Amino acid sequence: MQKNIGLFDRRGRVILGVVLALFFIREDAWRWVGLLSPVMFATAYISWCPIYRALGMRTTPKPKSRAK
């Protein structure tokens, strides 16, 4: 698994994960949205997103090619 999430994107996912977790403590119909917070935390932790992979996206710098 090659990393496809950069530092700025990881920080955004952690912040979004915290916001989504706050929905989980609500007592209304929006509570189910909080179930997405572990996904945000997990993708930020491993720096890899399957949706980015499927779309061919990456927010990491391109790897340097080794020239001999």
C-alpha atoms as a printed R data frame, in Angstrom:
   type eleno elety resid chain resno       x      y       z
1  ATOM     1    CA   MET     A     1   0.000  0.000   0.000
2  ATOM     2    CA   GLN     A     2   1.577  3.232  -1.133
3  ATOM     3    CA   LYS     A     3   0.592  6.336   0.822
4  ATOM     4    CA   ASN     A     4  -1.752  8.664  -1.048
5  ATOM     5    CA   ILE     A     5  -2.757 11.120   1.700
6  ATOM     6    CA   GLY     A     6  -0.484 14.055   2.470
7  ATOM     7    CA   LEU     A     7   0.093 15.856   5.761
8  ATOM     8    CA   PHE     A     8  -2.436 18.661   5.160
9  ATOM     9    CA   ASP     A     9  -5.090 16.127   4.126
10 ATOM    10    CA   ARG     A    10  -4.354 13.971   7.205
11 ATOM    11    CA   ARG     A    11  -4.829 16.921   9.534
12 ATOM    12    CA   GLY     A    12  -8.108 17.781   7.839
13 ATOM    13    CA   ARG     A    13  -9.336 14.224   8.248
14 ATOM    14    CA   VAL     A    14  -8.544 14.265  11.975
15 ATOM    15    CA   ILE     A    15 -10.458 17.528  12.415
16 ATOM    16    CA   LEU     A    16 -13.365 16.177  10.371
17 ATOM    17    CA   GLY     A    17 -13.272 12.971  12.448
18 ATOM    18    CA   VAL     A    18 -13.625 14.978  15.657
19 ATOM    19    CA   VAL     A    19 -16.554 16.950  14.208
20 ATOM    20    CA   LEU     A    20 -18.263 13.754  13.042
21 ATOM    21    CA   ALA     A    21 -17.711 12.148  16.458
22 ATOM    22    CA   LEU     A    22 -19.638 15.035  18.016
23 ATOM    23    CA   PHE     A    23 -22.653 14.028  15.912
24 ATOM    24    CA   PHE     A    24 -22.590 10.592  17.539
25 ATOM    25    CA   ILE     A    25 -23.373 12.006  20.990
26 ATOM    26    CA   ARG     A    26 -26.507 13.723  19.702
27 ATOM    27    CA   GLU     A    27 -29.893 12.189  20.393
28 ATOM    28    CA   ASP     A    28 -31.566 12.848  17.038
29 ATOM    29    CA   ALA     A    29 -31.606 11.423  13.516
30 ATOM    30    CA   TRP     A    30 -28.147 12.851  12.732
31 ATOM    31    CA   ARG     A    31 -26.506 10.415  15.135
32 ATOM    32    CA   TRP     A    32 -25.672  7.933  12.350
33 ATOM    33    CA   VAL     A    33 -23.326 10.511  10.769
34 ATOM    34    CA   GLY     A    34 -21.011 10.005  13.743
35 ATOM    35    CA   LEU     A    35 -20.356  6.448  12.599
36 ATOM    36    CA   LEU     A    36 -18.156  7.883   9.829
37 ATOM    37    CA   SER     A    37 -15.628  9.298  12.292
38 ATOM    38    CA   PRO     A    38 -13.626  6.038  12.690
39 ATOM    39    CA   VAL     A    39 -13.183  5.960   8.911
40 ATOM    40    CA   MET     A    40 -11.677  9.458   8.974
41 ATOM    41    CA   PHE     A    41  -9.363  8.566  11.851
42 ATOM    42    CA   ALA     A    42  -8.267  5.292  10.242
43 ATOM    43    CA   THR     A    43  -7.482  6.803   6.842
44 ATOM    44    CA   ALA     A    44  -5.557  9.628   8.518
45 ATOM    45    CA   TYR     A    45  -3.576  7.133  10.611
46 ATOM    46    CA   ILE     A    46  -2.546  4.858   7.741
47 ATOM    47    CA   SER     A    47  -2.225  7.713   5.185
48 ATOM    48    CA   TRP     A    48  -4.103  5.717   2.575
49 ATOM    49    CA   CYS     A    49  -7.586  6.199   1.160
50 ATOM    50    CA   PRO     A    50  -9.237  3.541  -1.029
51 ATOM    51    CA   ILE     A    51 -11.418  6.150  -2.735
52 ATOM    52    CA   TYR     A    52  -8.336  8.171  -3.713
53 ATOM    53    CA   ARG     A    53  -6.806  4.944  -5.041
54 ATOM    54    CA   ALA     A    54  -9.879  4.155  -7.147
55 ATOM    55    CA   LEU     A    55  -9.903  7.685  -8.593
56 ATOM    56    CA   GLY     A    56  -6.140  7.779  -9.132
57 ATOM    57    CA   MET     A    57  -5.741 10.743  -6.783
58 ATOM    58    CA   ARG     A    58  -2.971 11.531  -4.304
59 ATOM    59    CA   THR     A    59  -2.166 14.475  -2.064
60 ATOM    60    CA   THR     A    60   1.360 13.324  -1.281
61 ATOM    61    CA   PRO     A    61   4.364 14.621  -3.179
62 ATOM    62    CA   LYS     A    62   5.375 12.497  -6.144
63 ATOM    63    CA   PRO     A    63   8.078 10.001  -5.288
64 ATOM    64    CA   LYS     A    64  11.514 10.956  -6.547
65 ATOM    65    CA   SER     A    65  12.750  8.769  -9.362
66 ATOM    66    CA   ARG     A    66  16.095  7.138  -8.876
67 ATOM    67    CA   ALA     A    67  18.388  7.960 -11.764
68 ATOM    68    CA   LYS     A    68  21.583  5.974 -12.134
